[in-house]
Amino acid sequence: METKNIMIVGVGGQGSLLASKLLGHMLLKYGYDVKVSEVHGMSQRGGSVVTYVRYGDKVYSPIIDKGEADCIVAFELLEAARWTEYLKTGGQIVVNTQQTDPMPVIIGAMQYPENLVEKMQNLGVKIDACDCLSLANQAGSTKAVNIVLMGKLSNYFPFPEEDWIQAIQECVPKKFIELNKKAFALGRNSR
């Protein structure tokens, strides 16, 4: 199997590292060679966070270059737009429609761009957009956006739902398992 590339992008504190851990766990379970690379930037100050997940028969490097990502999972709209050039032709973006204001917007130097989903679609990008924050809240915690997104992403893999649930049970602290199982199901079943 040729190497596949997934980028998980967001803002510090949104749970992208747990999302990449869960995805990597699933891929290893199915016998793929997996490389994960975390790039933090100013994550503790709300800055951009990027995680590369590469898998296949044999993966030699964890880094994804521009035009190579099969899928981008974005925790926030502006982050999806920021990393679009890394998506390969025919690639897929799975995005939370939440908007998190970056510092230039917070201080009034810029405005948050409007109609980002439509702008990306006009570039020919396939977008699966969902209000993951509302679904996470429905599951019991706004911090479960990462698992809602993994539920959405799971629709692009042939792995059965019960294997994803088992991975959640193995990767998430015990006291949060039920909440995360609910968040996953809400993401997986959202249209």
Secondary structure, 3 states (H helix, E strand, C coil): CCCEEEEEEEECCCCHHHHHHHHHHHHHHCCCEEEEEEECCCHHHCCEEEEEEEEECCCCCCCCCCCCEEEEEECCHHHHHHCHHHEEEEEEEEEECCCCCCHHHHCCCCCCCCCHHHHHHHCCCEEEEECHHHHHHHHCCHHHHHHHHHHHHHCCCCCCHHHHHHHHHHHCCHHHHHHHHHHHHHHHHCC
